[in-house]
Amino acid sequence: MKQSDFRAELVKIMPGYSWTLQKGKATDVVMIATGIQSSGSNRLSTLRVERKEIDGSVSYTAKSAGYGTRAPWLHTTSDGTLARALRSLQEHYENQARKYQSHASDLRVGRAAIRKATA
């Protein structure tokens, strides 16, 4: 696959990111792209995708970081297609959000129970 095809695949699936591909040789088995979302001069999200092709087998690794240029990578997923790797990353964050929302709700209910008991 050519870098231009890789960029087209990224833009088709994730058009909300501005993509930059690392320069490499035509013989490289790994292509790396970094996508960013920003608002003004603030970086909101960073997404890095690696496409590796060895002996006709393709794998994609996607990882993302949050706010800022120095934000740590939060999670990494791999799969045989770009769409599945990105979906897996999204599902991880949605599951984490549900887990933390549940804990926040438990704390909120616990605090309300204390107020009723003292009233």
C-alpha positions as CSV (number, residue, x, y, z in Angstrom):
1,M,0.0,0.0,0.0
2,K,1.2,3.5,-0.8
3,Q,1.3,6.2,1.8
4,S,-1.4,8.2,-0.2
5,D,-3.7,5.2,0.0
6,F,-3.1,4.9,3.8
7,R,-3.8,8.6,4.2
8,A,-7.1,8.2,2.2
9,E,-8.1,5.3,4.4
10,L,-7.5,7.4,7.5
11,V,-9.3,10.4,6.3
12,K,-12.3,8.3,5.2
13,I,-12.7,6.7,8.6
14,M,-11.6,9.6,10.8
15,P,-12.2,12.8,8.9
16,G,-12.3,14.9,12.1
17,Y,-8.5,14.6,12.6
18,S,-5.7,16.3,10.7
19,W,-3.3,13.6,9.6
20,T,0.5,13.6,9.3
21,L,2.3,10.6,7.9
22,Q,5.9,9.9,8.8
23,K,8.2,9.7,5.8
24,G,9.5,6.3,5.0
25,K,10.8,4.2,2.1
26,A,8.6,2.3,-0.3
27,T,10.1,-0.9,1.1
28,D,9.1,-0.1,4.7
29,V,6.7,-2.7,6.3
30,V,5.4,-0.2,8.9
31,M,3.6,3.1,8.1
32,I,2.9,5.5,11.0
33,A,0.4,8.3,11.0
34,T,-0.5,10.8,13.7
35,G,-3.9,12.6,13.7
36,I,-4.7,15.6,15.9
37,Q,-7.9,17.3,16.8
38,S,-7.6,20.9,18.0
39,S,-9.6,23.9,18.9
40,G,-7.6,27.1,18.2
41,S,-4.1,26.4,19.5
42,N,-5.3,23.8,22.0
43,R,-4.8,20.1,21.1
44,L,-7.8,18.2,22.2
45,S,-6.9,14.7,21.1
46,T,-4.0,12.8,19.5
47,L,-4.4,9.5,17.6
48,R,-1.5,7.4,16.3
49,V,-2.0,4.6,13.9
50,E,0.6,2.1,12.8
51,R,0.0,-0.1,9.8
52,K,2.2,-3.1,9.6
53,E,2.3,-5.5,6.6
54,I,4.4,-8.7,6.9
55,D,4.1,-11.5,4.4
56,G,0.7,-10.2,3.1
57,S,-0.7,-10.1,6.6
58,V,-1.8,-6.6,7.7
59,S,-2.3,-5.3,11.3
60,Y,-3.2,-1.9,12.6
61,T,-2.3,-0.6,16.0
62,A,-4.1,2.5,17.3
63,K,-3.3,4.5,20.4
64,S,-4.6,7.8,21.7
65,A,-3.7,10.6,24.1
66,G,-5.9,13.3,25.5
67,Y,-5.5,17.0,26.0
68,G,-2.2,18.7,25.2
69,T,0.9,17.9,23.2
70,R,2.6,16.1,26.1
71,A,-0.3,14.0,27.2
72,P,0.6,10.4,27.9
73,W,-0.8,7.6,25.7
74,L,-4.0,6.4,27.4
75,H,-4.7,3.1,25.7
76,T,-3.6,0.9,22.7
77,T,-5.5,-1.6,20.6
78,S,-4.6,-3.7,17.6
79,D,-6.6,-5.5,15.0
80,G,-6.6,-6.7,11.4
81,T,-8.5,-3.7,10.0
82,L,-8.3,0.0,10.8
83,A,-12.0,0.3,11.5
84,R,-11.9,-2.5,14.0
85,A,-8.8,-1.2,15.8
86,L,-10.4,2.3,16.1
87,R,-13.8,0.8,17.2
88,S,-12.0,-1.2,19.9
89,L,-10.3,1.9,21.2
90,Q,-13.6,3.8,21.2
91,E,-15.3,0.9,23.0
92,H,-12.6,0.8,25.7
93,Y,-13.1,4.5,26.5
94,E,-16.9,4.1,26.5
95,N,-16.6,1.2,29.0
96,Q,-14.3,3.2,31.2
97,A,-16.7,6.2,31.1
98,R,-19.6,3.9,32.2
99,K,-17.5,2.4,35.0
100,Y,-16.5,5.8,36.4
101,Q,-20.0,7.2,35.9
102,S,-21.3,4.4,38.0
103,H,-18.8,5.1,40.8
104,A,-19.7,8.8,40.7
105,S,-23.4,8.0,41.0
106,D,-22.8,5.6,44.0
107,L,-20.9,8.4,45.8
108,R,-23.7,10.9,44.9
109,V,-26.3,8.6,46.3
110,G,-24.2,7.9,49.4
111,R,-23.9,11.6,50.1
112,A,-27.6,12.2,49.7
113,A,-28.3,9.3,52.2
114,I,-26.2,11.0,54.8
115,R,-28.1,14.3,54.4
116,K,-31.4,12.5,54.9
117,A,-30.2,10.7,58.0
118,T,-29.0,13.9,59.7
119,A,-32.2,15.9,58.8
